[in-house]
Amino acid sequence: MALTVQQRNIIKVTIILSALTILEFILAGTKDGIAGLLGWQPSTVSTLVLLTFLILTIFKAYYIVSEFMHLGHELRRMALSILLPFIFIVWLIIGMMIEGNYYGKLTKQEYDNEIGFQQTNTPDQELFVLKS
């Protein structure tokens, strides 16, 4: 029984994605051994492994979208009309996380100063008074 072109393409995609997933599992399972073998700090190896995971995940996502959503065979403008909004949404989420982290780092003292309160400590109690 001969395979059709479409069946061969599906098998090729499955093999590529499986190989990348196996590579990710191997990296995850051996990152401590790699650190000992190379003499690097475990945190450095963990950072490199995470960066590798990120790159492989982006490649796998691109490959899946390219093959199964047929964007690899479409006109460039059509592919960009689908991918650019996604990139902007990711950019928005990252920006919101950065701003949220900044807001979360404000201490109570800094927050009180921003809204106009001043903390005065006495031996008996703490008082908050409005700055004049």
Residue frames as a rotation matrix with the C-alpha (Angstrom) as fourth column:
MET 1
0.585 0.811 0.000 0.00
0.811 -0.585 0.000 0.00
0.000 0.000 -1.000 0.00
ALA 2
-0.425 -0.747 0.511 1.56
0.758 -0.602 -0.250 3.25
0.495 0.281 0.822 -1.14
LEU 3
-0.129 0.304 -0.944 1.28
0.772 -0.567 -0.288 6.36
-0.622 -0.766 -0.162 0.95
THR 4
0.616 0.376 0.692 -0.17
0.724 -0.617 -0.309 9.50
0.311 0.691 -0.652 -0.53
VAL 5
-0.286 -0.731 0.620 1.68
0.391 -0.680 -0.621 12.82
0.875 0.066 0.480 -0.45
GLN 6
0.245 0.472 0.847 -0.57
-0.577 -0.631 0.518 14.07
0.779 -0.616 0.118 2.33
GLN 7
0.978 0.107 -0.180 0.07
0.057 0.690 0.721 10.97
0.202 -0.716 0.669 4.46
ARG 8
0.211 -0.973 -0.093 3.84
0.858 0.230 -0.459 11.29
0.468 0.017 0.884 3.96
ASN 9
-0.250 -0.248 0.936 3.65
-0.046 -0.962 -0.268 14.95
0.967 -0.110 0.229 4.97
ILE 10
0.669 0.556 0.493 1.74
-0.538 -0.095 0.837 14.08
0.512 -0.826 0.236 8.17
ILE 11
0.833 -0.428 -0.350 4.29
0.532 0.795 0.293 11.38
0.152 -0.430 0.890 9.04
LYS 12
-0.115 -0.917 0.382 7.16
0.659 -0.358 -0.662 13.83
0.744 0.176 0.645 8.42
VAL 13
0.001 0.200 0.980 5.56
-0.450 -0.875 0.179 16.46
0.893 -0.441 0.089 10.68
THR 14
0.920 0.387 0.065 4.91
-0.250 0.450 0.857 13.86
0.302 -0.805 0.510 13.38
ILE 15
0.518 -0.802 -0.296 8.52
0.796 0.579 -0.178 12.66
0.314 -0.143 0.939 13.30
ILE 16
-0.293 -0.647 0.704 9.93
0.315 -0.760 -0.568 16.21
0.903 0.055 0.426 13.48
LEU 17
0.221 0.458 0.861 7.66
-0.639 -0.599 0.483 17.25
0.737 -0.657 0.160 16.37
SER 18
0.969 0.105 -0.222 8.32
0.067 0.757 0.650 13.97
0.236 -0.645 0.726 18.21
ALA 19
0.188 -0.977 -0.097 12.08
0.803 0.209 -0.558 14.40
0.566 0.027 0.824 17.83
LEU 20
-0.329 -0.279 0.902 11.91
-0.133 -0.932 -0.337 17.94
0.935 -0.231 0.269 19.23
THR 21
0.607 0.618 0.499 9.77
-0.613 -0.035 0.789 16.77
0.505 -0.785 0.358 22.16
ILE 22
0.821 -0.390 -0.416 12.18
0.501 0.842 0.201 13.93
0.272 -0.373 0.887 22.92
LEU 23
-0.190 -0.914 0.359 15.05
0.547 -0.402 -0.734 16.44
0.815 0.057 0.576 22.82
GLU 24
0.010 0.276 0.961 13.18
-0.569 -0.788 0.233 18.61
0.822 -0.549 0.149 25.35
PHE 25
0.929 0.368 0.035 12.67
-0.254 0.565 0.785 15.62
0.269 -0.739 0.618 27.67
ILE 26
0.454 -0.844 -0.287 16.32
0.764 0.534 -0.361 14.65
0.458 -0.055 0.887 27.42
LEU 27
-0.346 -0.571 0.744 17.42
0.124 -0.814 -0.567 18.21
0.930 -0.104 0.353 28.26
ALA 28
0.347 0.562 0.751 15.00
-0.684 -0.397 0.612 18.39
0.642 -0.726 0.246 31.19
GLY 29
0.979 0.109 -0.169 16.16
0.011 0.810 0.587 15.06
0.201 -0.577 0.792 32.59
THR 30
0.415 -0.901 -0.127 19.89
0.887 0.431 -0.162 15.64
0.201 -0.045 0.979 32.22
LYS 31
0.604 -0.200 0.772 20.32
0.017 -0.964 -0.264 19.34
0.797 0.173 -0.579 33.05
ASP 32
0.853 -0.332 0.403 21.84
-0.469 -0.150 0.870 18.54
-0.229 -0.931 -0.283 36.46
GLY 33
0.564 -0.657 0.500 24.24
0.559 0.750 0.354 16.06
-0.608 0.080 0.790 34.87
ILE 34
0.514 -0.348 0.784 25.18
0.673 -0.403 -0.620 18.60
0.532 0.847 0.027 32.22
ALA 35
0.816 -0.191 0.546 26.01
-0.400 -0.868 0.295 21.13
0.417 -0.459 -0.784 34.94
GLY 36
0.703 -0.565 0.431 28.31
-0.235 0.387 0.891 18.64
-0.671 -0.728 0.139 36.66
LEU 37
0.527 -0.481 0.701 29.88
0.777 0.606 -0.169 17.46
-0.343 0.634 0.693 33.43
LEU 38
0.417 -0.325 0.849 30.69
0.565 -0.638 -0.523 20.95
0.712 0.698 -0.082 32.18
GLY 39
-0.420 -0.582 -0.696 31.49
0.905 -0.210 -0.371 22.37
0.070 -0.785 0.615 35.58
TRP 40
-0.588 0.301 0.751 28.96
0.030 -0.920 0.392 25.17
0.808 0.252 0.532 35.19
GLN 41
-0.881 0.391 0.268 26.69
-0.380 -0.245 -0.892 26.58
-0.283 -0.887 0.365 37.84
PRO 42
-0.642 0.699 0.316 23.31
0.702 0.701 -0.124 24.78
-0.308 0.142 -0.941 37.96
SER 43
0.179 0.736 -0.653 21.51
0.268 -0.675 -0.688 28.12
-0.947 -0.052 -0.318 37.62
THR 44
-0.366 -0.385 -0.848 23.39
-0.686 -0.504 0.525 28.85
-0.629 0.773 -0.079 34.39
VAL 45
-0.999 0.005 0.051 22.49
0.035 0.796 0.604 25.47
-0.038 0.605 -0.795 32.93
SER 46
-0.311 0.949 -0.054 18.86
0.745 0.208 -0.633 25.90
-0.589 -0.238 -0.772 34.02
THR 47
0.105 0.311 -0.945 18.71
-0.237 -0.914 -0.328 29.28
-0.966 0.259 -0.023 32.31
LEU 48
-0.680 -0.426 -0.597 20.19
-0.672 0.036 0.740 27.86
-0.294 0.904 -0.311 29.10
VAL 49
-0.887 0.414 0.207 17.78
0.443 0.888 0.123 24.90
-0.133 0.201 -0.971 29.20
LEU 50
-0.014 0.925 -0.381 14.82
0.528 -0.316 -0.788 27.24
-0.849 -0.212 -0.484 29.70
LEU 51
-0.101 -0.106 -0.989 16.00
-0.619 -0.772 0.145 29.40
-0.779 0.627 0.012 26.83
THR 52
-0.950 -0.258 -0.177 16.32
-0.304 0.620 0.723 26.28
-0.077 0.741 -0.668 24.67
PHE 53
-0.546 0.827 0.135 12.79
0.702 0.539 -0.466 25.23
-0.458 -0.159 -0.874 25.68
LEU 54
0.116 0.596 -0.795 11.49
0.011 -0.801 -0.599 28.64
-0.993 0.061 -0.099 24.70
ILE 55
-0.432 -0.368 -0.823 13.17
-0.782 -0.302 0.545 28.52
-0.449 0.879 -0.157 21.29
LEU 56
-0.998 0.057 0.034 12.02
0.066 0.898 0.434 24.95
-0.005 0.435 -0.900 20.61
THR 57
-0.323 0.941 -0.103 8.47
0.633 0.134 -0.763 25.77
-0.703 -0.312 -0.639 21.71
ILE 58
0.089 0.311 -0.946 8.29
-0.429 -0.845 -0.319 28.78
-0.899 0.434 0.058 19.41
PHE 59
-0.729 -0.404 -0.552 9.67
-0.667 0.242 0.704 26.69
-0.151 0.882 -0.446 16.54
LYS 60
-0.882 0.435 0.183 7.16
0.435 0.899 -0.040 23.90
-0.182 0.044 -0.982 17.20
ALA 61
-0.032 0.905 -0.425 4.27
0.343 -0.389 -0.855 26.38
-0.939 -0.173 -0.298 17.37
TYR 62
-0.131 -0.091 -0.987 5.39
-0.753 -0.638 0.159 27.97
-0.645 0.764 0.015 14.10
TYR 63
-0.927 -0.303 -0.219 5.75
-0.372 0.689 0.622 24.57
-0.038 0.658 -0.752 12.47
ILE 64
-0.608 0.776 0.165 2.31
0.616 0.593 -0.518 23.42
-0.500 -0.213 -0.839 13.63
VAL 65
0.194 0.682 -0.705 0.67
-0.022 -0.715 -0.699 26.64
-0.981 0.151 -0.123 12.41
SER 66
-0.369 -0.431 -0.824 2.59
-0.796 -0.310 0.519 26.46
-0.479 0.847 -0.228 9.16
GLU 67
-0.976 -0.113 -0.188 1.68
-0.197 0.830 0.522 22.86
0.097 0.546 -0.832 8.37
PHE 68
-0.672 0.739 -0.053 -1.69
0.718 0.632 -0.291 22.15
-0.181 -0.234 -0.955 9.96
MET 69
0.194 0.736 -0.649 -3.24
0.322 -0.673 -0.666 25.60
-0.927 -0.079 -0.367 9.47
HIS 70
0.300 -0.141 0.944 -1.63
0.942 0.199 -0.270 25.75
-0.149 0.970 0.192 6.00
LEU 71
0.893 -0.001 -0.450 -0.15
0.022 -0.999 0.046 29.20
-0.450 -0.051 -0.892 6.63
GLY 72
-0.102 -0.993 0.056 3.19
0.025 0.054 0.998 28.06
-0.995 0.103 0.019 5.26
HIS 73
-0.550 -0.037 0.835 1.57
0.777 0.344 0.527 27.73
-0.307 0.938 -0.161 1.84
GLU 74
0.575 0.816 -0.057 -0.48
0.764 -0.560 -0.320 30.95
-0.293 0.140 -0.946 1.96
LEU 75
0.367 -0.389 0.845 0.45
0.405 -0.751 -0.521 34.38
0.838 0.533 -0.118 0.74
ARG 76
-0.612 -0.719 -0.328 2.73
0.633 -0.198 -0.748 36.30
0.473 -0.666 0.577 3.04
ARG 77
-0.690 0.403 0.601 0.10
-0.468 -0.882 0.053 38.99
0.552 -0.245 0.797 3.65
MET 78
0.394 0.877 -0.277 -2.44
-0.350 0.421 0.837 36.40
0.850 -0.232 0.473 4.77
ALA 79
0.174 -0.411 -0.895 0.01
0.734 0.660 -0.160 34.82
0.657 -0.629 0.417 7.19
LEU 80
-0.839 -0.533 0.109 1.00
0.353 -0.686 -0.636 38.21
0.414 -0.495 0.764 8.61
SER 81
-0.311 0.802 0.510 -2.65
-0.577 -0.586 0.569 39.20
0.755 -0.118 0.645 9.08
ILE 82
0.688 0.516 -0.510 -3.02
0.047 0.670 0.741 36.20
0.725 -0.533 0.437 11.39
LEU 83
0.165 -0.729 -0.665 0.37
0.869 0.426 -0.252 36.31
0.467 -0.536 0.703 13.12
LEU 84
-0.601 -0.474 0.643 0.78
0.211 -0.871 -0.444 40.05
0.771 -0.131 0.624 13.78
PRO 85
0.267 0.720 0.640 -2.27
-0.570 -0.418 0.707 40.41
0.777 -0.554 0.299 16.05
PHE 86
0.822 -0.028 -0.568 -1.02
0.371 0.784 0.498 37.43
0.432 -0.620 0.655 18.04
ILE 87
-0.217 -0.973 -0.077 2.40
0.798 -0.131 -0.588 39.08
0.562 -0.189 0.805 18.44
PHE 88
-0.461 0.093 0.882 0.76
-0.250 -0.968 -0.029 42.32
0.851 -0.234 0.470 19.63
ILE 89
0.683 0.726 0.079 -1.38
-0.328 0.209 0.921 40.43
0.652 -0.656 0.380 22.14
VAL 90
0.502 -0.601 -0.622 1.72
0.784 0.619 0.034 38.71
0.365 -0.505 0.782 23.54
TRP 91
-0.536 -0.701 0.470 3.43
0.472 -0.711 -0.522 42.12
0.700 -0.058 0.712 23.69
LEU 92
0.035 0.655 0.755 0.43
-0.492 -0.646 0.583 43.53
0.870 -0.392 0.300 25.58
ILE 93
0.872 0.290 -0.394 0.49
0.137 0.629 0.765 40.67
0.470 -0.721 0.509 28.10
ILE 94
0.042 -0.938 -0.345 4.24
0.913 0.176 -0.367 41.11
0.405 -0.300 0.864 28.70
GLY 95
-0.548 -0.212 0.809 3.78
0.064 -0.975 -0.212 44.86
0.834 -0.064 0.548 29.15
MET 96
0.449 0.790 0.418 0.97
-0.460 -0.197 0.866 44.32
0.766 -0.581 0.275 31.63
MET 97
0.735 -0.239 -0.635 3.08
0.567 0.730 0.381 41.84
0.372 -0.640 0.672 33.59
ILE 98
-0.370 -0.924 0.101 6.00
0.739 -0.358 -0.570 44.28
0.563 -0.136 0.815 33.77
GLU 99
-0.389 0.292 0.874 3.76
-0.340 -0.927 0.159 47.12
0.856 -0.236 0.460 34.93
GLY 100
0.718 0.690 -0.088 2.02
-0.220 0.346 0.912 44.85
0.660 -0.636 0.401 37.42
ASN 101
0.345 -0.694 -0.632 5.36
0.842 0.526 -0.119 43.77
0.415 -0.491 0.766 38.81
TYR 102
-0.618 -0.550 0.561 6.37
0.292 -0.824 -0.486 47.41
0.730 -0.136 0.670 39.21
TYR 103
0.054 0.733 0.678 3.17
-0.583 -0.528 0.618 48.18
0.811 -0.429 0.399 41.08
GLY 104
0.804 0.273 -0.528 3.58
0.161 0.754 0.636 45.08
0.572 -0.597 0.563 43.23
LYS 105
-0.051 -0.930 -0.364 7.06
0.823 0.167 -0.543 46.19
0.566 -0.327 0.757 44.30
LEU 106
-0.135 0.051 0.989 5.80
-0.281 -0.960 0.011 49.44
0.950 -0.276 0.144 45.78
THR 107
-0.750 -0.117 -0.651 6.14
0.558 0.416 -0.718 49.29
0.355 -0.902 -0.247 49.51
LYS 108
0.284 0.898 -0.336 3.46
0.948 -0.210 0.238 50.56
0.143 -0.386 -0.911 51.83
GLN 109
-0.044 -0.384 -0.922 5.64
0.535 -0.789 0.303 53.57
-0.844 -0.480 0.240 52.64
GLU 110
-0.943 -0.333 0.019 5.99
0.180 -0.459 0.870 54.51
-0.281 0.824 0.493 48.97
TYR 111
-0.414 0.869 0.271 2.28
0.726 0.136 0.674 53.99
0.549 0.476 -0.687 48.38
ASP 112
0.339 0.522 -0.783 1.40
0.900 -0.421 0.109 56.13
-0.273 -0.742 -0.612 51.39
ASN 113
-0.441 -0.580 -0.685 3.72
0.312 -0.814 0.489 58.86
-0.842 0.002 0.540 50.13
GLU 114
-0.919 0.103 0.382 2.07
0.368 -0.133 0.920 58.79
0.146 0.986 0.084 46.70
ILE 115
-0.057 0.989 0.135 -1.43
0.721 -0.053 0.691 59.26
0.691 0.137 -0.710 48.09
GLY 116
-0.054 -0.036 0.998 -0.39
-0.194 -0.980 -0.046 61.89
0.979 -0.196 0.046 50.61
PHE 117
0.943 0.332 -0.028 -0.15
-0.046 0.213 0.976 60.08
0.330 -0.919 0.216 53.93
GLN 118
-0.088 -0.973 0.214 2.76
-0.569 -0.127 -0.812 60.26
0.818 -0.193 -0.542 56.31
GLN 119
0.585 0.228 -0.778 3.49
0.381 0.770 0.512 57.56
0.716 -0.596 0.363 58.87
THR 120
-0.031 -0.580 0.814 4.61
-0.716 -0.556 -0.423 58.72
0.698 -0.596 -0.398 62.30
ASN 121
0.119 -0.011 -0.993 5.78
0.409 0.912 0.039 56.20
0.905 -0.410 0.113 64.84
THR 122
0.173 -0.062 0.983 5.29
-0.844 -0.524 0.115 56.79
0.508 -0.849 -0.143 68.54
PRO 123
-0.825 -0.545 0.150 6.33
-0.541 0.684 -0.489 54.38
0.164 -0.485 -0.859 71.27
ASP 124
-0.496 0.696 0.520 2.72
-0.350 0.388 -0.853 53.48
-0.795 -0.605 0.051 72.00
GLN 125
0.360 0.758 0.544 1.12
0.390 0.407 -0.826 53.35
-0.847 0.510 -0.149 68.59
GLU 126
-0.766 -0.503 0.400 1.44
0.567 -0.235 0.790 54.08
-0.303 0.832 0.465 64.94
LEU 127
0.172 0.811 -0.560 -0.46
0.224 -0.586 -0.779 57.04
-0.959 0.008 -0.282 63.53
PHE 128
-0.419 -0.201 0.885 -1.16
0.907 -0.056 0.417 58.02
-0.034 0.978 0.206 60.00
VAL 129
0.061 0.412 -0.909 -1.61
0.318 -0.871 -0.374 61.73
-0.946 -0.266 -0.184 59.41
LEU 130
0.687 0.251 0.682 -2.45
0.725 -0.159 -0.671 63.61
-0.060 0.955 -0.291 56.27
LYS 131
-0.459 -0.887 -0.054 0.41
0.858 -0.458 0.233 65.69
-0.231 0.061 0.971 54.91
SER 132
0.569 0.670 -0.478 -0.36
0.518 -0.743 -0.424 69.38
-0.639 -0.006 -0.769 54.75
